[in-house]
């Protein structure tokens, strides 16, 4: 209404064309740019990898469209807070206008008073101007770094962009990344935490600090030290049990790579030492593969590589076990007629063999845990291989068929005939089943003899007893529980002894036969605890930080009980199955806790505020809100359904901070204090701030006002769909996603 033009038309004609900016537009796909020239901003649209859903939501990779939901769905891609696409060069020229008191070249857009009106501090906060963020007194360390002046202004975008304008240092820094164009770490815990958040460029304030050291102070030694310190600081954040563990570890590797790169480019004794120390901080077991890669580069620099444990002996042992297993496997599952390995045990051997081969294939990269596990599992699979000899069962089936042909069933009741035929068919089923157990075979054999007995056919024959003894001797008692083993051993001994008696009666033989058969049937296999072990391992991987204390306690109790069952060699299969069921129930019953990450971050900021600098009435409100927030944080059973309680506490504390007034302050002063970003989408582990050594590298960058995307130099960007990786060069810093630094030249032309 004021200009008679739409926003995109107005800024294009008023600013961009006069400045010759050809790579800054709204809706670039409608202005002749192709996707190939534009950085992607999120892999799976606005869904947060499936955590968010609504009608017509974008689920494709966003590229060339404004990322911000409000701007896309409600404002046709054009708004004051989002939607502008540009490369670093064009943005830097716009920022230079601010340094030049409103002009650039022959163009004059604002007078100095207008700029001062928009960039001076708010009365309630030194870190806010009109539409601009301000540094104030170290109020924007996370974004502007540790060395920007108090009158530094700028802003960041949620997708990973930053502009810093420091009038005192005559410096402009434009950093463009597409950090959230990476997978969400775990959208069940925090849908706004992406893998890209954990890389150095995502910690936006890190980059300006390094720029100041390199360009303003020309202090490469300080840059080197800061980069090296990132490794140790980032490792402090690593927790293998955290849902962020993998993302943080990848970030650590990226930083080690950067330290070594610095040493390769600036070959000083200090840099080589930093590189050696960075690699030495890694775990020689868990990070063995990466250390081997880094060691090669350290050696090429003439440095001392990290000494890794030598597992050649262990690998040779594993190879020997593999050879034994291979000999068995090459002979096949079928050994001879009527004899084969049980399918379940055979498949376990094949799986263990494949896993072991994969470990050997890794060679020096394999760590001790991998080698040990592969060796133990292959040995166990070989030992537990069950050989099934069905020769005697086959003989019994053939004998029964012969008796039928001889007419043994003629003249008998139809029900008796059917029962006999059914028993014989069941025996054939067992014979054909390659996954039958030895007890299944013994039962099928005995059932045929039981039918003989019903028909009056003598069964007190030593041949039958000898067959049963052969079946019994194939039993590996190590696979059975202790209960019943003594009776079985005694019965087997008695059977062998009576077979030696020449004139033993049929009755005595059959009694011994029955005793042996009954003792075999009472043997109980040791419980299969594979699923229990898996359930325990999976349960222990769960990051319980996002659940209420009571529900966590239930799961931890179930895990401990399951571990006792696992260690109990006499535990029954029923007990094992019940333990698995209890773990699964406890997992299902986990109650999501309210997300307090934003509130915790705000409380940390609030605790850093020196209330002695502010007026008493504001401090009283502030202290009350802070205490309320701390009480809510201490309630470990506040559920996600009660999130409003947390949100209200955050709002109250945020309002209280905004309401603090400096003693004797007035508009326009730099002031002291700490502002809040109530438009932030917080990452739960990203609420720390940079210290004076720039050692914190945990990514935050979470404003909801994402606007520009990473670009190339000549056109809009071609960074595609890659995650950000830090590359720090000497002097001028070039980041893969796009960074440009302008330092003001004191020329008459620029100041027009």
Secondary structure by P-SEA (a helix, b strand, c coil): ccccccaaaaaaaccccccccccccccccccccccccbbbcccccccccccccccccccccccccccccccccccccccccccccccaaaaaaaaaaaaacccccccccccaaaaaaacccccccccccccccccccccccccccccccccccccccccccbbbbbccccbbbbbbbcccccccccccccccccccccccccaaaaaaaaaaaccccccaaaaaaaaaaaaaaaaaaccccccaaaaaaaaaaaaaaaaaaaaaacccaaaaaaaaaaaaacccccaaaaaaaaaaaaaaacccccccccaaaaaaaaaaaaaaaaaaaaacccccccccccaaaaaaaaaaaaaaaaaaaacccccaaaaaaaaaaaaaaaaacccccaaaaaaaaaaaaaaaaacccccccaaaaaaaaaaaaaaaaaaacccccaaaaaaaaaaaaaaaaaaccccccaaaaaaaaaaaaacccccccccaaaaaaaaaaaaaaaaacccccaaaaaaaaaaaaaaaaaccccccaaaaaaaaaaaaacccccccaaaaaaaaaaaaaaaaaaacccccaaaaaaaaaaaaaaaaaccccccaaaaaaaaaaaaacccccccaaaaaaaaaaaaaaaaaaacccccccaaaaaaaaaaaaaaaaaaccccccccccccbbbbbcccccccccccccccccccccbbbcccccccccccccccccccccccbbbbbbccccccccbbbbbbbbbcccccc
